[in-house]
Amino acid sequence: MAGRPSASSDHGRRLPHRDHARCGRGRTARAGLAAPPAAGLFRRAISQSGNGLCAVPSDHSLAITRQVCALLGLPPRAEAFLGVDDARLTAAVDELPPTGPALSGHVDPSLGNSPFKPVLDGVLQERQPALALRAAGRNGAGPVAARELLIGTNADEAALYTVPDGAVSAMTPGTLAAVAARRSARPEALLAHYRTRFPDAGPGVWATHLMTDVYRAGSRALADAHSALPGTRTFAYAFDWRSAAFEGQLGACHCVELPFVFDRTELPALHGARALLGPGRPGRVAGLAARTHAARVAFATHGDPGWQPYDADGRATMHLDHSWRLRCGAPDVA
């Protein structure tokens, strides 16, 4: 898979950043929206393929720290890491098992198996970002940070984690059960829903849809909460353009929008049967890339990407593909 493009390689057309915040990990941008110390630090934010409900409790974070320390033979203290070589630390992290309720009882709606997420430490984060903003709205308070928010996800987020390694075709029922148990307190009921919805599919396809839907629900919760705050404007999008990579299975996966956001779809490494954007000539997506990039620049500069704001009643969401269309009221819009 091709790597993520960077803002520094954006043909010199960098997104303005003084008054807005965007993080490569959307969940970190979400955490900043609800952190009291972030008040006044930025005017607007872009939450791109993240989740407003994926912060972990402090005991969960401590359990992960202890796992890493056990692998490295270190005591669980911050100063113990000072002399650890980066390569050794990275290797230890790669050995960690997928986190889930068995570790601390925490249900995790995130996509991949990374153990590192914002922590509910009682200082920077007292509750999940979406829930913190919802509470602020009920109290009639303004946002802690970012009066303008651009937020969205991709149509097939979890395909990045199930397609390239073949899990979409080879996943076992046992692995599927673990995927559901990590993300729901009622995993059997959740699995029954996807078995009914896709009766001719198998464990890998069910897992891909399940992970995508649970993840996108956390983004939608944050969009609802932010839009209810007085004095805010929220803009939602759904990136629907589907890559033909891996015989069309990769689709609108996590990260596929990044070359469009930075208008770098011409990079050769992004194209091919097993590359992020799939086979075909780069020119076929140049128009979508230019328009997507322009909308991000407009939002970062002026706070408006060019479509109707979102609220919890109408849920106006711009669906981005070769043609753009504004949809309202759909259950999967953010």
Backbone torsions as a table, in degrees:
resi	resn	phi	psi	omega
1	MET	NA	140.4	177.6
2	ALA	-71.3	150.0	-179.4
3	GLY	-78.0	171.7	179.6
4	ARG	-71.8	137.1	171.9
5	PRO	-71.4	158.1	-179.2
6	SER	-114.1	157.0	-179.7
7	ALA	-62.6	-29.8	-176.5
8	SER	-70.4	-14.4	-179.1
9	SER	-103.4	21.5	-170.6
10	ASP	-86.4	50.8	176.4
11	HIS	52.8	21.3	-177.0
12	GLY	81.2	-3.1	-178.9
13	ARG	-98.2	76.2	-175.8
14	ARG	-79.7	147.3	175.7
15	LEU	-69.1	132.2	175.8
16	PRO	-58.8	140.6	-173.3
17	HIS	-130.0	-1.3	-176.4
18	ARG	-63.9	-42.2	-172.1
19	ASP	-107.3	9.9	179.6
20	HIS	-140.4	160.8	178.4
21	ALA	-127.4	134.5	172.0
22	ARG	-140.7	134.5	-179.4
23	CYS	-117.0	142.5	176.5
24	GLY	-59.3	-25.7	172.9
25	ARG	-107.4	105.3	-172.9
26	GLY	-55.5	-30.0	-178.2
27	ARG	-66.1	-27.9	179.2
28	THR	-71.6	-39.5	175.1
29	ALA	-61.2	-39.3	178.4
30	ARG	-63.3	-42.1	-179.9
31	ALA	-61.1	-39.5	-179.8
32	GLY	-64.7	-28.5	-180.0
33	LEU	-61.9	-32.9	-172.5
34	ALA	-109.6	6.4	-178.7
35	ALA	-88.2	118.9	-178.7
36	PRO	-52.6	-39.8	180.0
37	PRO	-65.9	-12.4	-179.5
38	ALA	-84.7	-4.2	-177.9
39	ALA	-55.6	126.0	177.3
40	GLY	84.5	-3.2	-176.6
41	LEU	-79.2	-30.7	179.6
42	PHE	-149.8	151.1	-175.2
43	ARG	-89.1	-35.3	-177.7
44	ARG	-142.8	161.1	-176.3
45	ALA	-142.5	152.8	172.5
46	ILE	-117.0	117.9	176.4
47	SER	-105.5	103.9	-169.7
48	GLN	-112.5	108.4	179.6
49	SER	54.2	59.6	174.9
50	GLY	-128.2	-165.0	-176.4
51	ASN	-146.8	126.6	-178.6
52	GLY	-83.8	6.8	-177.9
53	LEU	-129.3	23.2	-172.2
54	CYS	-111.2	11.0	173.3
55	ALA	-66.2	148.0	-175.5
56	VAL	-107.7	149.7	176.2
57	PRO	-65.6	157.4	-177.0
58	SER	-62.6	-34.0	179.5
59	ASP	-68.9	-30.5	175.4
60	HIS	-67.1	-45.2	178.2
61	SER	-61.1	-41.5	179.2
62	LEU	-64.3	-37.7	178.3
63	ALA	-63.0	-38.6	177.8
64	ILE	-67.1	-42.0	177.5
65	THR	-57.7	-43.7	180.0
66	ARG	-65.6	-35.8	176.5
67	GLN	-62.9	-46.2	179.8
68	VAL	-63.2	-43.3	-179.5
69	CYS	-63.4	-37.7	178.7
70	ALA	-64.5	-40.1	178.4
71	LEU	-66.4	-33.2	-178.3
72	LEU	-91.8	-8.7	-177.3
73	GLY	70.8	37.1	-176.5
74	LEU	-118.7	153.7	170.9
75	PRO	-73.3	150.7	-177.0
76	PRO	-78.3	68.3	177.0
77	ARG	-134.2	145.5	-174.8
78	ALA	-58.6	-42.4	-176.2
79	GLU	-65.7	-19.8	-179.6
80	ALA	-67.3	-20.9	-178.0
81	PHE	-85.6	-9.0	-172.6
82	LEU	-59.7	-36.5	-176.8
83	GLY	-97.1	9.4	-176.8
84	VAL	-82.8	127.8	177.1
85	ASP	-64.5	141.6	-177.6
86	ASP	-57.4	-42.4	-178.1
87	ALA	-63.7	-39.1	178.9
88	ARG	-66.4	-41.7	179.0
89	LEU	-64.1	-44.3	179.4
90	THR	-61.7	-41.7	179.1
91	ALA	-62.7	-38.8	179.6
92	ALA	-66.0	-41.2	179.4
93	VAL	-62.5	-38.5	179.5
94	ASP	-64.4	-21.4	-179.7
95	GLU	-86.0	-10.2	-179.0
96	LEU	-66.4	139.7	175.8
97	PRO	-74.9	161.1	175.5
98	PRO	-57.1	137.1	-179.6
99	THR	-84.2	155.2	-179.7
100	GLY	-173.6	-169.8	-177.0
101	PRO	-57.9	-27.4	-178.7
102	ALA	-63.4	-24.2	-177.4
103	LEU	-77.0	-42.0	-176.4
104	SER	-149.7	1.8	-174.5
105	GLY	89.4	-1.8	-176.8
106	HIS	-80.7	129.7	173.9
107	VAL	-89.2	127.8	-169.3
108	ASP	-114.6	111.8	-178.1
109	PRO	-88.2	7.3	-175.1
110	SER	-75.0	173.0	-173.3
111	LEU	-83.3	-71.1	-173.9
112	GLY	-80.5	-168.5	-176.7
113	ASN	-100.2	13.4	179.3
114	SER	-61.1	131.8	179.0
115	PRO	-83.5	-4.7	-171.7
116	PHE	-100.3	117.5	-177.4
117	LYS	-146.8	166.4	173.2
118	PRO	-56.1	146.9	-174.6
119	VAL	-113.5	136.6	174.8
120	LEU	-80.7	84.8	-171.7
121	ASP	-96.4	-2.4	-179.3
122	GLY	81.8	-3.2	-179.7
123	VAL	-116.5	-69.7	176.1
124	LEU	-75.7	-37.9	-178.4
125	GLN	-133.1	118.7	176.6
126	GLU	-98.8	-24.9	178.2
127	ARG	-151.4	172.2	-179.8
128	GLN	-55.4	140.3	-176.8
129	PRO	-52.0	-43.5	179.8
130	ALA	-63.5	-38.8	-179.2
131	LEU	-72.4	-35.2	178.1
132	ALA	-65.1	-42.4	178.8
133	LEU	-70.3	-35.6	176.8
134	ARG	-61.1	-42.8	178.6
135	ALA	-64.2	-39.4	178.3
136	ALA	-62.4	-39.2	178.6
137	GLY	-65.5	-40.6	179.2
138	ARG	-65.6	-30.3	-179.9
139	ASN	-84.4	-1.8	-179.6
140	GLY	76.3	17.3	-178.1
141	ALA	-88.4	157.8	173.5
142	GLY	-79.1	172.3	-179.1
143	PRO	-67.8	148.1	175.4
144	VAL	-64.4	-40.0	178.6
145	ALA	-153.3	157.4	173.7
146	ALA	63.0	93.3	175.7
147	ARG	-75.6	-18.1	178.9
148	GLU	-123.3	131.2	-175.7
149	LEU	-133.4	128.4	169.5
150	LEU	-106.2	123.4	-170.1
151	ILE	-141.7	140.8	177.5
152	GLY	-177.3	176.3	-179.8
153	THR	-141.4	176.8	178.7
154	ASN	-103.0	153.1	-172.0
155	ALA	-64.8	-30.4	-175.6
156	ASP	-126.5	47.4	-172.2
157	GLU	-43.5	-53.2	-169.3
158	ALA	-73.5	-9.1	179.6
159	ALA	-59.9	-27.6	178.0
160	LEU	-60.9	-27.8	-175.5
161	TYR	-98.6	-7.0	-178.6
162	THR	-121.0	-21.3	-174.7
163	VAL	-88.1	-54.7	-174.0
164	PRO	-57.8	-34.4	-178.9
165	ASP	-91.8	3.4	176.5
166	GLY	85.2	2.5	-177.4
167	ALA	-63.1	-27.8	-178.9
168	VAL	-61.2	-26.8	179.3
169	SER	-102.9	-26.4	-171.3
170	ALA	-109.3	-0.9	-176.2
171	MET	-60.7	138.4	179.8
172	THR	-91.1	159.8	175.5
173	PRO	-57.8	-34.1	179.1
174	GLY	-65.4	-41.8	177.5
175	THR	-66.9	-39.7	176.8
176	LEU	-59.8	-42.9	178.9
177	ALA	-60.9	-39.2	178.5
178	ALA	-67.0	-38.9	177.5
179	VAL	-59.5	-44.8	-179.1
180	ALA	-69.8	-40.3	-178.0
181	ALA	-65.8	-31.7	177.8
182	ARG	-67.8	-27.0	-170.2
183	ARG	-110.5	-4.3	-176.3
184	SER	-149.4	144.1	173.9
185	ALA	-77.2	-12.5	177.8
186	ARG	-128.2	67.7	-172.6
187	PRO	-62.8	-36.6	-177.8
188	GLU	-66.1	-40.4	177.9
189	ALA	-64.7	-38.4	178.5
190	LEU	-64.4	-45.0	179.6
191	LEU	-65.0	-37.2	179.0
192	ALA	-60.4	-36.3	178.2
193	HIS	-60.8	-46.1	-176.7
194	TYR	-75.6	-31.5	174.9
195	ARG	-64.5	-37.0	178.1
196	THR	-73.3	-39.8	-177.4
197	ARG	-69.9	-35.5	-179.2
198	PHE	-128.0	71.9	-172.4
199	PRO	-64.6	-23.4	-177.5
200	ASP	-96.7	2.7	-178.9
201	ALA	-90.7	-177.4	179.8
202	GLY	-127.9	-174.9	-175.2
203	PRO	-54.0	-41.6	-177.7
204	GLY	-65.4	-40.6	178.4
205	VAL	-69.6	-42.3	178.0
206	TRP	-60.1	-43.8	-179.8
207	ALA	-62.6	-40.4	-178.8
208	THR	-62.6	-46.1	178.4
209	HIS	-66.6	-42.7	-178.6
210	LEU	-60.0	-51.6	-178.2
211	MET	-62.1	-41.3	179.8
212	THR	-62.4	-48.0	-176.1
213	ASP	-66.3	-42.9	179.5
214	VAL	-63.6	-40.2	-179.6
215	TYR	-65.5	-45.7	-178.0
216	ARG	-66.7	-28.9	178.1
217	ALA	-62.2	-34.9	177.7
218	GLY	-68.6	-32.7	175.4
219	SER	-70.0	-42.7	179.7
220	ARG	-63.5	-37.4	178.9
221	ALA	-62.1	-38.8	179.5
222	LEU	-70.9	-39.0	177.1
223	ALA	-61.4	-43.9	177.6
224	ASP	-59.1	-46.7	-175.7
225	ALA	-67.3	-44.0	-178.9
226	HIS	-65.6	-40.0	-176.7
227	SER	-68.3	-20.5	-179.8
228	ALA	-83.9	-10.2	-179.7
229	LEU	-75.9	139.5	179.5
230	PRO	-65.8	139.5	175.9
231	GLY	79.8	12.8	-178.9
232	THR	-108.5	161.3	168.3
233	ARG	-132.7	130.4	-177.9
234	THR	-120.5	133.9	178.3
235	PHE	-124.1	126.4	-176.8
236	ALA	-111.5	147.7	175.3
237	TYR	-139.2	160.3	170.3
238	ALA	-132.9	122.3	-179.2
239	PHE	-88.4	112.2	-171.5
240	ASP	-107.4	-8.6	-178.8
241	TRP	-63.7	129.9	-174.1
242	ARG	-109.4	125.9	175.7
243	SER	-70.9	143.2	177.2
244	ALA	-90.4	9.1	-179.2
245	ALA	-64.2	155.7	-179.6
246	PHE	53.6	49.4	178.6
247	GLU	56.7	36.5	175.5
248	GLY	85.0	1.1	-176.2
249	GLN	-81.5	-22.1	-174.6
250	LEU	-69.4	-39.9	173.7
251	GLY	58.9	-148.5	179.4
252	ALA	-88.6	68.0	-173.5
253	CYS	-80.8	170.7	173.9
254	HIS	-54.7	133.3	178.2
255	CYS	84.6	-13.9	-173.6
256	VAL	-65.4	-22.2	-178.5
257	GLU	-78.8	-15.7	-171.7
258	LEU	-61.1	-44.3	177.2
259	PRO	-61.8	-26.9	177.9
260	PHE	-76.1	-41.5	179.5
261	VAL	-58.7	-41.9	-177.8
262	PHE	-97.1	6.3	177.7
263	ASP	54.3	51.1	179.1
264	ARG	-126.5	34.7	-178.1
265	THR	-71.5	-7.4	179.6
266	GLU	-82.0	-7.8	-177.5
267	LEU	-61.9	124.7	-175.8
268	PRO	-57.1	-35.4	-175.9
269	ALA	-66.3	-15.6	-178.8
270	LEU	-84.0	-7.2	-172.9
271	HIS	-117.3	138.4	-179.8
272	GLY	148.9	168.9	-175.3
273	ALA	-61.3	-29.4	-179.6
274	ARG	-121.7	23.1	177.4
275	ALA	-101.1	167.1	-170.4
276	LEU	-56.7	-44.8	-175.2
277	LEU	-94.0	-1.0	175.0
278	GLY	79.8	-177.4	-179.1
279	PRO	-74.7	163.4	178.4
280	GLY	116.7	168.4	-177.4
281	ARG	-79.5	138.4	-179.5
282	PRO	-56.1	-31.8	-176.5
283	GLY	-60.9	-19.4	-176.3
284	ARG	-68.2	-18.9	-178.3
285	VAL	-117.3	7.4	-176.0
286	ALA	-61.7	-39.4	-179.1
287	GLY	-65.3	-42.7	177.8
288	LEU	-64.5	-39.4	179.5
289	ALA	-64.2	-45.1	-179.1
290	ALA	-62.3	-40.6	-178.1
291	ARG	-71.6	-40.5	179.1
292	THR	-63.3	-44.8	178.8
293	HIS	-62.0	-43.9	-178.4
294	ALA	-62.7	-37.7	178.7
295	ALA	-65.2	-39.9	177.9
296	ARG	-65.5	-42.4	179.5
297	VAL	-64.3	-41.5	179.6
298	ALA	-62.5	-41.3	179.3
299	PHE	-67.4	-46.1	-178.7
300	ALA	-62.6	-32.1	-176.8
301	THR	-86.2	-44.6	-171.1
302	HIS	-119.5	-7.8	179.7
303	GLY	82.3	17.5	-178.6
304	ASP	-147.9	115.1	-179.1
305	PRO	-80.0	-8.9	175.3
306	GLY	111.5	17.4	175.2
307	TRP	-142.1	174.9	-174.3
308	GLN	-61.4	135.7	176.7
309	PRO	-63.7	158.9	-178.0
310	TYR	-95.5	143.8	165.8
311	ASP	-143.9	165.8	-172.1
312	ALA	-68.0	-19.4	179.1
313	ASP	-84.2	-52.7	-177.2
314	GLY	-85.6	-31.2	-179.1
315	ARG	48.9	49.4	177.7
316	ALA	-65.7	124.3	-175.0
317	THR	-138.1	131.1	177.5
318	MET	-86.7	121.6	177.8
319	HIS	-94.8	121.2	-171.7
320	LEU	-100.3	117.6	175.2
321	ASP	-150.3	-164.3	178.2
322	HIS	-55.3	-37.0	168.9
323	SER	-113.2	144.1	-179.4
324	TRP	-99.7	143.2	177.7
325	ARG	-144.2	137.1	178.2
326	LEU	-91.3	124.1	178.2
327	ARG	-117.7	147.2	179.3
328	CYS	-126.3	141.6	171.1
329	GLY	82.7	-4.8	-179.3
330	ALA	-70.2	145.8	-176.8
331	PRO	-72.4	-13.4	-175.4
332	ASP	-117.2	33.7	-168.2
333	VAL	-78.9	-18.0	-175.4
334	ALA	-121.8	NA	NA
